[in-house]
Amino acid sequence: MHVHTVLVSLADPRTSKRCQDVMESMRGKVDGMIDLRVDVNELAGAYSADIALTTTWTDLEAYHAYESDAVHLEVRAVVLDLMSAATTIDYTAAS
């Protein structure tokens, strides 16, 4: 399994619900996606992100297909408009 996590800092933290909703709108719509989780930070601090998106994929190939998937690109455009910065981590997890 491939795991992709994005930590998003929002330009305006008051948009966290909108960002969460748009990210969650991908659930069940992208081939190869096993799981999607969106968490909103409850304890803001100097080094904190506002949102964590974690997606789990059948394999790396499924993740690569997602990168150009129309559903993902629509969500990505909204998130890019809302965010001020983002960091990602990708790794292989045991099944």
Secondary structure, DSSP 4 states (H G I P E B T S, - for coil): -EEEEEEEEESSGGGHHHHHHHHHTTTT-STTEEEEEEEE-SS--TT--SEEEEEEESSHHHHHHHTT-HHHHHHHHHHHHHEEEEEEEEEE---
